[in-house]
Amino acid sequence: ILVALIGTLVLALLAADCASGDEGEIVGACAARILIAIGVALINLAHVVGLLLFQSAGYEGLWSRFFARISLFGTPTAVVVSLLLGLAM
């Protein structure tokens, strides 16, 4: 859950940094960073709520592990992709 929260915050800061840049920046890469940040925020929001509900009911099956792994591995991957898009600008 902590990786999801911190990663979402980092993605939001990267998207905000892109949006506040000069007029000559690549528009497509900036739009992609913003969409990645929004998409990961929505996914992590759903997954963190799901994980909290799973833990409150004592469920530790397939879906609990799936939600945890998507947030744990998907969020850092999205941060790396966003950073690579920033280097391309």
mmCIF file as gemmi writes it, N, C-alpha and C atoms, coordinates in Angstrom:
data_model
loop_
_atom_site.group_PDB
_atom_site.id
_atom_site.type_symbol
_atom_site.label_atom_id
_atom_site.label_alt_id
_atom_site.label_comp_id
_atom_site.label_asym_id
_atom_site.label_entity_id
_atom_site.label_seq_id
_atom_site.pdbx_PDB_ins_code
_atom_site.Cartn_x
_atom_site.Cartn_y
_atom_site.Cartn_z
_atom_site.occupancy
_atom_site.B_iso_or_equiv
_atom_site.pdbx_formal_charge
_atom_site.auth_seq_id
_atom_site.auth_asym_id
_atom_site.pdbx_PDB_model_num
ATOM 1 N N . ILE Axp A 1 ? 0.837 -1.186 0 1 0 ? 1 A 1
ATOM 2 C CA . ILE Axp A 1 ? 0 0 0 1 0 ? 1 A 1
ATOM 3 C C . ILE Axp A 1 ? 0.878 1.245 0 1 0 ? 1 A 1
ATOM 4 N N . LEU Axp A 2 ? 1.995 1.181 0.723 1 0 ? 2 A 1
ATOM 5 C CA . LEU Axp A 2 ? 2.892 2.323 0.784 1 0 ? 2 A 1
ATOM 6 C C . LEU Axp A 2 ? 3.521 2.617 -0.574 1 0 ? 2 A 1
ATOM 7 N N . VAL Axp A 3 ? 3.886 1.575 -1.315 1 0 ? 3 A 1
ATOM 8 C CA . VAL Axp A 3 ? 4.451 1.759 -2.659 1 0 ? 3 A 1
ATOM 9 C C . VAL Axp A 3 ? 3.424 2.436 -3.568 1 0 ? 3 A 1
ATOM 10 N N . ALA Axp A 4 ? 2.172 2.024 -3.456 1 0 ? 4 A 1
ATOM 11 C CA . ALA Axp A 4 ? 1.115 2.613 -4.281 1 0 ? 4 A 1
ATOM 12 C C . ALA Axp A 4 ? 0.928 4.096 -3.949 1 0 ? 4 A 1
ATOM 13 N N . LEU Axp A 5 ? 0.924 4.429 -2.681 1 0 ? 5 A 1
ATOM 14 C CA . LEU Axp A 5 ? 0.726 5.826 -2.286 1 0 ? 5 A 1
ATOM 15 C C . LEU Axp A 5 ? 1.893 6.713 -2.705 1 0 ? 5 A 1
ATOM 16 N N . ILE Axp A 6 ? 3.11 6.269 -2.413 1 0 ? 6 A 1
ATOM 17 C CA . ILE Axp A 6 ? 4.287 7.074 -2.761 1 0 ? 6 A 1
ATOM 18 C C . ILE Axp A 6 ? 4.455 7.152 -4.276 1 0 ? 6 A 1
ATOM 19 N N . GLY Axp A 7 ? 4.254 6.036 -4.964 1 0 ? 7 A 1
ATOM 20 C CA . GLY Axp A 7 ? 4.381 6.031 -6.418 1 0 ? 7 A 1
ATOM 21 C C . GLY Axp A 7 ? 3.379 6.94 -7.098 1 0 ? 7 A 1
ATOM 22 N N . THR Axp A 8 ? 2.157 6.955 -6.605 1 0 ? 8 A 1
ATOM 23 C CA . THR Axp A 8 ? 1.129 7.825 -7.164 1 0 ? 8 A 1
ATOM 24 C C . THR Axp A 8 ? 1.496 9.287 -6.95 1 0 ? 8 A 1
ATOM 25 N N . LEU Axp A 9 ? 2.036 9.595 -5.791 1 0 ? 9 A 1
ATOM 26 C CA . LEU Axp A 9 ? 2.474 10.959 -5.514 1 0 ? 9 A 1
ATOM 27 C C . LEU Axp A 9 ? 3.609 11.372 -6.444 1 0 ? 9 A 1
ATOM 28 N N . VAL Axp A 10 ? 4.576 10.487 -6.659 1 0 ? 10 A 1
ATOM 29 C CA . VAL Axp A 10 ? 5.695 10.779 -7.553 1 0 ? 10 A 1
ATOM 30 C C . VAL Axp A 10 ? 5.197 11.002 -8.978 1 0 ? 10 A 1
ATOM 31 N N . LEU Axp A 11 ? 4.275 10.146 -9.431 1 0 ? 11 A 1
ATOM 32 C CA . LEU Axp A 11 ? 3.721 10.306 -10.778 1 0 ? 11 A 1
ATOM 33 C C . LEU Axp A 11 ? 2.969 11.626 -10.922 1 0 ? 11 A 1
ATOM 34 N N . ALA Axp A 12 ? 2.252 12.029 -9.893 1 0 ? 12 A 1
ATOM 35 C CA . ALA Axp A 12 ? 1.536 13.306 -9.935 1 0 ? 12 A 1
ATOM 36 C C . ALA Axp A 12 ? 2.519 14.47 -10.025 1 0 ? 12 A 1
ATOM 37 N N . LEU Axp A 13 ? 3.622 14.383 -9.281 1 0 ? 13 A 1
ATOM 38 C CA . LEU Axp A 13 ? 4.627 15.446 -9.339 1 0 ? 13 A 1
ATOM 39 C C . LEU Axp A 13 ? 5.312 15.498 -10.694 1 0 ? 13 A 1
ATOM 40 N N . LEU Axp A 14 ? 5.592 14.352 -11.283 1 0 ? 14 A 1
ATOM 41 C CA . LEU Axp A 14 ? 6.196 14.324 -12.614 1 0 ? 14 A 1
ATOM 42 C C . LEU Axp A 14 ? 5.249 14.899 -13.665 1 0 ? 14 A 1
ATOM 43 N N . ALA Axp A 15 ? 3.972 14.578 -13.556 1 0 ? 15 A 1
ATOM 44 C CA . ALA Axp A 15 ? 2.987 15.119 -14.5 1 0 ? 15 A 1
ATOM 45 C C . ALA Axp A 15 ? 2.825 16.621 -14.313 1 0 ? 15 A 1
ATOM 46 N N . ALA Axp A 16 ? 2.841 17.085 -13.078 1 0 ? 16 A 1
ATOM 47 C CA . ALA Axp A 16 ? 2.713 18.517 -12.816 1 0 ? 16 A 1
ATOM 48 C C . ALA Axp A 16 ? 3.93 19.269 -13.32 1 0 ? 16 A 1
ATOM 49 N N . ASP Axp A 17 ? 5.105 18.674 -13.18 1 0 ? 17 A 1
ATOM 50 C CA . ASP Axp A 17 ? 6.33 19.299 -13.673 1 0 ? 17 A 1
ATOM 51 C C . ASP Axp A 17 ? 6.287 19.426 -15.189 1 0 ? 17 A 1
ATOM 52 N N . CYS Axp A 18 ? 5.757 18.436 -15.842 1 0 ? 18 A 1
ATOM 53 C CA . CYS Axp A 18 ? 5.646 18.437 -17.302 1 0 ? 18 A 1
ATOM 54 C C . CYS Axp A 18 ? 4.661 19.516 -17.755 1 0 ? 18 A 1
ATOM 55 N N . ALA Axp A 19 ? 3.557 19.629 -17.066 1 0 ? 19 A 1
ATOM 56 C CA . ALA Axp A 19 ? 2.517 20.581 -17.462 1 0 ? 19 A 1
ATOM 57 C C . ALA Axp A 19 ? 2.947 22.028 -17.244 1 0 ? 19 A 1
ATOM 58 N N . SER Axp A 20 ? 3.891 22.259 -16.351 1 0 ? 20 A 1
ATOM 59 C CA . SER Axp A 20 ? 4.315 23.625 -16.072 1 0 ? 20 A 1
ATOM 60 C C . SER Axp A 20 ? 5.549 24.016 -16.87 1 0 ? 20 A 1
ATOM 61 N N . GLY Axp A 21 ? 5.917 23.225 -17.863 1 0 ? 21 A 1
ATOM 62 C CA . GLY Axp A 21 ? 7.13 23.478 -18.641 1 0 ? 21 A 1
ATOM 63 C C . GLY Axp A 21 ? 6.94 24.544 -19.7 1 0 ? 21 A 1
ATOM 64 N N . ASP Axp A 22 ? 7.95 24.671 -20.543 1 0 ? 22 A 1
ATOM 65 C CA . ASP Axp A 22 ? 7.938 25.663 -21.616 1 0 ? 22 A 1
ATOM 66 C C . ASP Axp A 22 ? 6.948 25.275 -22.704 1 0 ? 22 A 1
ATOM 67 N N . GLU Axp A 23 ? 6.649 26.246 -23.57 1 0 ? 23 A 1
ATOM 68 C CA . GLU Axp A 23 ? 5.708 26.004 -24.655 1 0 ? 23 A 1
ATOM 69 C C . GLU Axp A 23 ? 6.301 25.088 -25.729 1 0 ? 23 A 1
ATOM 70 N N . GLY Axp A 24 ? 7.617 24.985 -25.808 1 0 ? 24 A 1
ATOM 71 C CA . GLY Axp A 24 ? 8.253 24.216 -26.86 1 0 ? 24 A 1
ATOM 72 C C . GLY Axp A 24 ? 8.397 22.743 -26.578 1 0 ? 24 A 1
ATOM 73 N N . GLU Axp A 25 ? 7.888 22.262 -25.451 1 0 ? 25 A 1
ATOM 74 C CA . GLU Axp A 25 ? 8.022 20.85 -25.109 1 0 ? 25 A 1
ATOM 75 C C . GLU Axp A 25 ? 7.144 19.989 -26.007 1 0 ? 25 A 1
ATOM 76 N N . ILE Axp A 26 ? 7.478 18.711 -26.069 1 0 ? 26 A 1
ATOM 77 C CA . ILE Axp A 26 ? 6.694 17.762 -26.852 1 0 ? 26 A 1
ATOM 78 C C . ILE Axp A 26 ? 5.361 17.547 -26.15 1 0 ? 26 A 1
ATOM 79 N N . VAL Axp A 27 ? 4.289 17.85 -26.85 1 0 ? 27 A 1
ATOM 80 C CA . VAL Axp A 27 ? 2.955 17.793 -26.256 1 0 ? 27 A 1
ATOM 81 C C . VAL Axp A 27 ? 2.522 16.35 -26.012 1 0 ? 27 A 1
ATOM 82 N N . GLY Axp A 28 ? 2.841 15.44 -26.914 1 0 ? 28 A 1
ATOM 83 C CA . GLY Axp A 28 ? 2.415 14.051 -26.786 1 0 ? 28 A 1
ATOM 84 C C . GLY Axp A 28 ? 3.002 13.371 -25.564 1 0 ? 28 A 1
ATOM 85 N N . ALA Axp A 29 ? 4.293 13.596 -25.305 1 0 ? 29 A 1
ATOM 86 C CA . ALA Axp A 29 ? 4.943 12.985 -24.151 1 0 ? 29 A 1
ATOM 87 C C . ALA Axp A 29 ? 4.362 13.54 -22.852 1 0 ? 29 A 1
ATOM 88 N N . CYS Axp A 30 ? 4.055 14.82 -22.846 1 0 ? 30 A 1
ATOM 89 C CA . CYS Axp A 30 ? 3.472 15.431 -21.649 1 0 ? 30 A 1
ATOM 90 C C . CYS Axp A 30 ? 2.066 14.879 -21.395 1 0 ? 30 A 1
ATOM 91 N N . ALA Axp A 31 ? 1.301 14.735 -22.463 1 0 ? 31 A 1
ATOM 92 C CA . ALA Axp A 31 ? -0.043 14.172 -22.324 1 0 ? 31 A 1
ATOM 93 C C . ALA Axp A 31 ? 0.034 12.723 -21.847 1 0 ? 31 A 1
ATOM 94 N N . ALA Axp A 32 ? 1.022 11.976 -22.337 1 0 ? 32 A 1
ATOM 95 C CA . ALA Axp A 32 ? 1.193 10.586 -21.905 1 0 ? 32 A 1
ATOM 96 C C . ALA Axp A 32 ? 1.535 10.514 -20.421 1 0 ? 32 A 1
ATOM 97 N N . ARG Axp A 33 ? 2.377 11.417 -19.951 1 0 ? 33 A 1
ATOM 98 C CA . ARG Axp A 33 ? 2.725 11.433 -18.521 1 0 ? 33 A 1
ATOM 99 C C . ARG Axp A 33 ? 1.498 11.719 -17.661 1 0 ? 33 A 1
ATOM 100 N N . ILE Axp A 34 ? 0.676 12.641 -18.109 1 0 ? 34 A 1
ATOM 101 C CA . ILE Axp A 34 ? -0.53 12.976 -17.356 1 0 ? 34 A 1
ATOM 102 C C . ILE Axp A 34 ? -1.5 11.797 -17.345 1 0 ? 34 A 1
ATOM 103 N N . LEU Axp A 35 ? -1.672 11.143 -18.493 1 0 ? 35 A 1
ATOM 104 C CA . LEU Axp A 35 ? -2.572 9.988 -18.559 1 0 ? 35 A 1
ATOM 105 C C . LEU Axp A 35 ? -2.052 8.824 -17.719 1 0 ? 35 A 1
ATOM 106 N N . ILE Axp A 36 ? -0.755 8.608 -17.717 1 0 ? 36 A 1
ATOM 107 C CA . ILE Axp A 36 ? -0.169 7.549 -16.881 1 0 ? 36 A 1
ATOM 108 C C . ILE Axp A 36 ? -0.436 7.847 -15.409 1 0 ? 36 A 1
ATOM 109 N N . ALA Axp A 37 ? -0.234 9.096 -15.005 1 0 ? 37 A 1
ATOM 110 C CA . ALA Axp A 37 ? -0.454 9.469 -13.6 1 0 ? 37 A 1
ATOM 111 C C . ALA Axp A 37 ? -1.912 9.274 -13.2 1 0 ? 37 A 1
ATOM 112 N N . ILE Axp A 38 ? -2.828 9.689 -14.047 1 0 ? 38 A 1
ATOM 113 C CA . ILE Axp A 38 ? -4.251 9.541 -13.73 1 0 ? 38 A 1
ATOM 114 C C . ILE Axp A 38 ? -4.647 8.063 -13.7 1 0 ? 38 A 1
ATOM 115 N N . GLY Axp A 39 ? -4.187 7.311 -14.686 1 0 ? 39 A 1
ATOM 116 C CA . GLY Axp A 39 ? -4.524 5.887 -14.75 1 0 ? 39 A 1
ATOM 117 C C . GLY Axp A 39 ? -4.012 5.111 -13.555 1 0 ? 39 A 1
ATOM 118 N N . VAL Axp A 40 ? -2.753 5.345 -13.189 1 0 ? 40 A 1
ATOM 119 C CA . VAL Axp A 40 ? -2.181 4.633 -12.047 1 0 ? 40 A 1
ATOM 120 C C . VAL Axp A 40 ? -2.852 5.072 -10.746 1 0 ? 40 A 1
ATOM 121 N N . ALA Axp A 41 ? -3.211 6.338 -10.651 1 0 ? 41 A 1
ATOM 122 C CA . ALA Axp A 41 ? -3.915 6.799 -9.443 1 0 ? 41 A 1
ATOM 123 C C . ALA Axp A 41 ? -5.257 6.097 -9.29 1 0 ? 41 A 1
ATOM 124 N N . LEU Axp A 42 ? -5.998 5.954 -10.379 1 0 ? 42 A 1
ATOM 125 C CA . LEU Axp A 42 ? -7.291 5.271 -10.307 1 0 ? 42 A 1
ATOM 126 C C . LEU Axp A 42 ? -7.125 3.789 -9.982 1 0 ? 42 A 1
ATOM 127 N N . ILE Axp A 43 ? -6.146 3.148 -10.614 1 0 ? 43 A 1
ATOM 128 C CA . ILE Axp A 43 ? -5.897 1.73 -10.346 1 0 ? 43 A 1
ATOM 129 C C . ILE Axp A 43 ? -5.486 1.525 -8.893 1 0 ? 43 A 1
ATOM 130 N N . ASN Axp A 44 ? -4.562 2.347 -8.418 1 0 ? 44 A 1
ATOM 131 C CA . ASN Axp A 44 ? -4.095 2.2 -7.036 1 0 ? 44 A 1
ATOM 132 C C . ASN Axp A 44 ? -5.196 2.508 -6.029 1 0 ? 44 A 1
ATOM 133 N N . LEU Axp A 45 ? -6.043 3.464 -6.343 1 0 ? 45 A 1
ATOM 134 C CA . LEU Axp A 45 ? -7.157 3.771 -5.447 1 0 ? 45 A 1
ATOM 135 C C . LEU Axp A 45 ? -8.056 2.547 -5.283 1 0 ? 45 A 1
ATOM 136 N N . ALA Axp A 46 ? -8.398 1.925 -6.385 1 0 ? 46 A 1
ATOM 137 C CA . ALA Axp A 46 ? -9.246 0.732 -6.326 1 0 ? 46 A 1
ATOM 138 C C . ALA Axp A 46 ? -8.538 -0.418 -5.622 1 0 ? 46 A 1
ATOM 139 N N . HIS Axp A 47 ? -7.253 -0.578 -5.896 1 0 ? 47 A 1
ATOM 140 C CA . HIS Axp A 47 ? -6.53 -1.707 -5.32 1 0 ? 47 A 1
ATOM 141 C C . HIS Axp A 47 ? -6.278 -1.536 -3.825 1 0 ? 47 A 1
ATOM 142 N N . VAL Axp A 48 ? -5.998 -0.324 -3.388 1 0 ? 48 A 1
ATOM 143 C CA . VAL Axp A 48 ? -5.782 -0.107 -1.953 1 0 ? 48 A 1
ATOM 144 C C . VAL Axp A 48 ? -7.08 -0.341 -1.193 1 0 ? 48 A 1
ATOM 145 N N . VAL Axp A 49 ? -8.191 0.141 -1.723 1 0 ? 49 A 1
ATOM 146 C CA . VAL Axp A 49 ? -9.482 -0.118 -1.078 1 0 ? 49 A 1
ATOM 147 C C . VAL Axp A 49 ? -9.767 -1.615 -1.061 1 0 ? 49 A 1
ATOM 148 N N . GLY Axp A 50 ? -9.496 -2.287 -2.187 1 0 ? 50 A 1
ATOM 149 C CA . GLY Axp A 50 ? -9.698 -3.734 -2.249 1 0 ? 50 A 1
ATOM 150 C C . GLY Axp A 50 ? -8.832 -4.479 -1.257 1 0 ? 50 A 1
ATOM 151 N N . LEU Axp A 51 ? -7.568 -4.089 -1.16 1 0 ? 51 A 1
ATOM 152 C CA . LEU Axp A 51 ? -6.676 -4.751 -0.205 1 0 ? 51 A 1
ATOM 153 C C . LEU Axp A 51 ? -7.133 -4.559 1.235 1 0 ? 51 A 1
ATOM 154 N N . LEU Axp A 52 ? -7.597 -3.358 1.556 1 0 ? 52 A 1
ATOM 155 C CA . LEU Axp A 52 ? -8.098 -3.117 2.914 1 0 ? 52 A 1
ATOM 156 C C . LEU Axp A 52 ? -9.338 -3.961 3.204 1 0 ? 52 A 1
ATOM 157 N N . LEU Axp A 53 ? -10.22 -4.078 2.219 1 0 ? 53 A 1
ATOM 158 C CA . LEU Axp A 53 ? -11.41 -4.915 2.41 1 0 ? 53 A 1
ATOM 159 C C . LEU Axp A 53 ? -11.041 -6.387 2.529 1 0 ? 53 A 1
ATOM 160 N N . PHE Axp A 54 ? -10.1 -6.846 1.703 1 0 ? 54 A 1
ATOM 161 C CA . PHE Axp A 54 ? -9.657 -8.241 1.78 1 0 ? 54 A 1
ATOM 162 C C . PHE Axp A 54 ? -9.048 -8.543 3.141 1 0 ? 54 A 1
ATOM 163 N N . GLN Axp A 55 ? -8.216 -7.639 3.642 1 0 ? 55 A 1
ATOM 164 C CA . GLN Axp A 55 ? -7.572 -7.866 4.931 1 0 ? 55 A 1
ATOM 165 C C . GLN Axp A 55 ? -8.572 -7.818 6.075 1 0 ? 55 A 1
ATOM 166 N N . SER Axp A 56 ? -9.583 -6.971 5.964 1 0 ? 56 A 1
ATOM 167 C CA . SER Axp A 56 ? -10.572 -6.898 7.05 1 0 ? 56 A 1
ATOM 168 C C . SER Axp A 56 ? -11.409 -8.171 7.118 1 0 ? 56 A 1
ATOM 169 N N . ALA Axp A 57 ? -11.581 -8.852 5.995 1 0 ? 57 A 1
ATOM 170 C CA . ALA Axp A 57 ? -12.352 -10.095 5.983 1 0 ? 57 A 1
ATOM 171 C C . ALA Axp A 57 ? -11.465 -11.323 6.164 1 0 ? 57 A 1
ATOM 172 N N . GLY Axp A 58 ? -10.153 -11.128 6.199 1 0 ? 58 A 1
ATOM 173 C CA . GLY Axp A 58 ? -9.233 -12.245 6.376 1 0 ? 58 A 1
ATOM 174 C C . GLY Axp A 58 ? -8.988 -13.045 5.097 1 0 ? 58 A 1
ATOM 175 N N . TYR Axp A 59 ? -9.355 -12.48 3.95 1 0 ? 59 A 1
ATOM 176 C CA . TYR Axp A 59 ? -9.175 -13.178 2.678 1 0 ? 59 A 1
ATOM 177 C C . TYR Axp A 59 ? -7.748 -12.971 2.172 1 0 ? 59 A 1
ATOM 178 N N . GLU Axp A 60 ? -7.069 -14.066 1.854 1 0 ? 60 A 1
ATOM 179 C CA . GLU Axp A 60 ? -5.713 -13.967 1.315 1 0 ? 60 A 1
ATOM 180 C C . GLU Axp A 60 ? -5.561 -14.884 0.109 1 0 ? 60 A 1
ATOM 181 N N . GLY Axp A 61 ? -6.544 -14.87 -0.759 1 0 ? 61 A 1
ATOM 182 C CA . GLY Axp A 61 ? -6.545 -15.736 -1.924 1 0 ? 61 A 1
ATOM 183 C C . GLY Axp A 61 ? -5.922 -15.093 -3.149 1 0 ? 61 A 1
ATOM 184 N N . LEU Axp A 62 ? -6.307 -15.588 -4.297 1 0 ? 62 A 1
ATOM 185 C CA . LEU Axp A 62 ? -5.753 -15.173 -5.581 1 0 ? 62 A 1
ATOM 186 C C . LEU Axp A 62 ? -5.923 -13.681 -5.835 1 0 ? 62 A 1
ATOM 187 N N . TRP Axp A 63 ? -7.11 -13.144 -5.607 1 0 ? 63 A 1
ATOM 188 C CA . TRP Axp A 63 ? -7.365 -11.743 -5.931 1 0 ? 63 A 1
ATOM 189 C C . TRP Axp A 63 ? -6.62 -10.795 -5.002 1 0 ? 63 A 1
ATOM 190 N N . SER Axp A 64 ? -6.448 -11.177 -3.761 1 0 ? 64 A 1
ATOM 191 C CA . SER Axp A 64 ? -5.678 -10.338 -2.847 1 0 ? 64 A 1
ATOM 192 C C . SER Axp A 64 ? -4.226 -10.238 -3.308 1 0 ? 64 A 1
ATOM 193 N N . ARG Axp A 65 ? -3.651 -11.366 -3.694 1 0 ? 65 A 1
ATOM 194 C CA . ARG Axp A 65 ? -2.269 -11.359 -4.195 1 0 ? 65 A 1
ATOM 195 C C . ARG Axp A 65 ? -2.169 -10.598 -5.516 1 0 ? 65 A 1
ATOM 196 N N . PHE Axp A 66 ? -3.175 -10.752 -6.378 1 0 ? 66 A 1
ATOM 197 C CA . PHE Axp A 66 ? -3.187 -10.045 -7.66 1 0 ? 66 A 1
ATOM 198 C C . PHE Axp A 66 ? -3.207 -8.534 -7.446 1 0 ? 66 A 1
ATOM 199 N N . PHE Axp A 67 ? -4.095 -8.056 -6.584 1 0 ? 67 A 1
ATOM 200 C CA . PHE Axp A 67 ? -4.187 -6.619 -6.315 1 0 ? 67 A 1
ATOM 201 C C . PHE Axp A 67 ? -2.879 -6.096 -5.736 1 0 ? 67 A 1
ATOM 202 N N . ALA Axp A 68 ? -2.294 -6.835 -4.823 1 0 ? 68 A 1
ATOM 203 C CA . ALA Axp A 68 ? -1.05 -6.398 -4.191 1 0 ? 68 A 1
ATOM 204 C C . ALA Axp A 68 ? 0.087 -6.349 -5.209 1 0 ? 68 A 1
ATOM 205 N N . ARG Axp A 69 ? 0.172 -7.334 -6.077 1 0 ? 69 A 1
ATOM 206 C CA . ARG Axp A 69 ? 1.278 -7.377 -7.046 1 0 ? 69 A 1
ATOM 207 C C . ARG Axp A 69 ? 1.133 -6.329 -8.13 1 0 ? 69 A 1
ATOM 208 N N . ILE Axp A 70 ? -0.077 -6.06 -8.549 1 0 ? 70 A 1
ATOM 209 C CA . ILE Axp A 70 ? -0.271 -5.016 -9.564 1 0 ? 70 A 1
ATOM 210 C C . ILE Axp A 70 ? 0.182 -3.663 -9.002 1 0 ? 70 A 1
ATOM 211 N N . SER Axp A 71 ? -0.175 -3.365 -7.779 1 0 ? 71 A 1
ATOM 212 C CA . SER Axp A 71 ? 0.255 -2.101 -7.172 1 0 ? 71 A 1
ATOM 213 C C . SER Axp A 71 ? 1.744 -2.098 -6.889 1 0 ? 71 A 1
ATOM 214 N N . LEU Axp A 72 ? 2.275 -3.237 -6.45 1 0 ? 72 A 1
ATOM 215 C CA . LEU Axp A 72 ? 3.683 -3.305 -6.068 1 0 ? 72 A 1
ATOM 216 C C . LEU Axp A 72 ? 4.615 -3.221 -7.266 1 0 ? 72 A 1
ATOM 217 N N . PHE Axp A 73 ? 4.256 -3.856 -8.374 1 0 ? 73 A 1
ATOM 218 C CA . PHE Axp A 73 ? 5.128 -3.868 -9.541 1 0 ? 73 A 1
ATOM 219 C C . PHE Axp A 73 ? 4.688 -2.896 -10.628 1 0 ? 73 A 1
ATOM 220 N N . GLY Axp A 74 ? 3.41 -2.628 -10.737 1 0 ? 74 A 1
ATOM 221 C CA . GLY Axp A 74 ? 2.906 -1.735 -11.77 1 0 ? 74 A 1
ATOM 222 C C . GLY Axp A 74 ? 3.225 -0.275 -11.521 1 0 ? 74 A 1
ATOM 223 N N . THR Axp A 75 ? 3.159 0.149 -10.273 1 0 ? 75 A 1
ATOM 224 C CA . THR Axp A 75 ? 3.416 1.543 -9.948 1 0 ? 75 A 1
ATOM 225 C C . THR Axp A 75 ? 4.875 1.932 -10.212 1 0 ? 75 A 1
ATOM 226 N N . PRO Axp A 76 ? 5.878 1.168 -9.736 1 0 ? 76 A 1
ATOM 227 C CA . PRO Axp A 76 ? 7.264 1.538 -10.08 1 0 ? 76 A 1
ATOM 228 C C . PRO Axp A 76 ? 7.544 1.475 -11.58 1 0 ? 76 A 1
ATOM 229 N N . THR Axp A 77 ? 6.91 0.552 -12.277 1 0 ? 77 A 1
ATOM 230 C CA . THR Axp A 77 ? 7.076 0.488 -13.73 1 0 ? 77 A 1
ATOM 231 C C . THR Axp A 77 ? 6.535 1.751 -14.384 1 0 ? 77 A 1
ATOM 232 N N . ALA Axp A 78 ? 5.4 2.228 -13.908 1 0 ? 78 A 1
ATOM 233 C CA . ALA Axp A 78 ? 4.822 3.461 -14.449 1 0 ? 78 A 1
ATOM 234 C C . ALA Axp A 78 ? 5.711 4.663 -14.152 1 0 ? 78 A 1
ATOM 235 N N . VAL Axp A 79 ? 6.355 4.686 -12.977 1 0 ? 79 A 1
ATOM 236 C CA . VAL Axp A 79 ? 7.276 5.778 -12.644 1 0 ? 79 A 1
ATOM 237 C C . VAL Axp A 79 ? 8.465 5.768 -13.603 1 0 ? 79 A 1
ATOM 238 N N . VAL Axp A 80 ? 9.007 4.591 -13.882 1 0 ? 80 A 1
ATOM 239 C CA . VAL Axp A 80 ? 10.143 4.483 -14.807 1 0 ? 80 A 1
ATOM 240 C C . VAL Axp A 80 ? 9.736 4.933 -16.206 1 0 ? 80 A 1
ATOM 241 N N . VAL Axp A 81 ? 8.559 4.521 -16.671 1 0 ? 81 A 1
ATOM 242 C CA . VAL Axp A 81 ? 8.082 4.933 -17.996 1 0 ? 81 A 1
ATOM 243 C C . VAL Axp A 81 ? 7.897 6.438 -18.055 1 0 ? 81 A 1
ATOM 244 N N . SER Axp A 82 ? 7.352 7.012 -17.006 1 0 ? 82 A 1
ATOM 245 C CA . SER Axp A 82 ? 7.162 8.462 -16.967 1 0 ? 82 A 1
ATOM 246 C C . SER Axp A 82 ? 8.497 9.198 -16.968 1 0 ? 82 A 1
ATOM 247 N N . LEU Axp A 83 ? 9.47 8.664 -16.244 1 0 ? 83 A 1
ATOM 248 C CA . LEU Axp A 83 ? 10.803 9.283 -16.255 1 0 ? 83 A 1
ATOM 249 C C . LEU Axp A 83 ? 11.449 9.176 -17.635 1 0 ? 83 A 1
ATOM 250 N N . LEU Axp A 84 ? 11.275 8.039 -18.3 1 0 ? 84 A 1
ATOM 251 C CA . LEU Axp A 84 ? 11.816 7.89 -19.658 1 0 ? 84 A 1
ATOM 252 C C . LEU Axp A 84 ? 11.151 8.844 -20.641 1 0 ? 84 A 1
ATOM 253 N N . LEU Axp A 85 ? 9.845 9.047 -20.478 1 0 ? 85 A 1
ATOM 254 C CA . LEU Axp A 85 ? 9.164 10.034 -21.312 1 0 ? 85 A 1
ATOM 255 C C . LEU Axp A 85 ? 9.696 11.44 -21.049 1 0 ? 85 A 1
ATOM 256 N N . GLY Axp A 86 ? 10.045 11.715 -19.804 1 0 ? 86 A 1
ATOM 257 C CA . GLY Axp A 86 ? 10.624 13.017 -19.473 1 0 ? 86 A 1
ATOM 258 C C . GLY Axp A 86 ? 11.985 13.214 -20.106 1 0 ? 86 A 1
ATOM 259 N N . LEU Axp A 87 ? 12.746 12.144 -20.227 1 0 ? 87 A 1
ATOM 260 C CA . LEU Axp A 87 ? 14.051 12.247 -20.886 1 0 ? 87 A 1
ATOM 261 C C . LEU Axp A 87 ? 13.896 12.453 -22.387 1 0 ? 87 A 1
ATOM 262 N N . ALA Axp A 88 ? 12.802 11.939 -22.952 1 0 ? 88 A 1
ATOM 263 C CA . ALA Axp A 88 ? 12.57 12.076 -24.388 1 0 ? 88 A 1
ATOM 264 C C . ALA Axp A 88 ? 12.164 13.486 -24.771 1 0 ? 88 A 1
ATOM 265 N N . MET Axp A 89 ? 11.72 14.271 -23.812 1 0 ? 89 A 1
ATOM 266 C CA . MET Axp A 89 ? 11.277 15.636 -24.125 1 0 ? 89 A 1
ATOM 267 C C . MET Axp A 89 ? 12.434 16.57 -24.279 1 0 ? 89 A 1
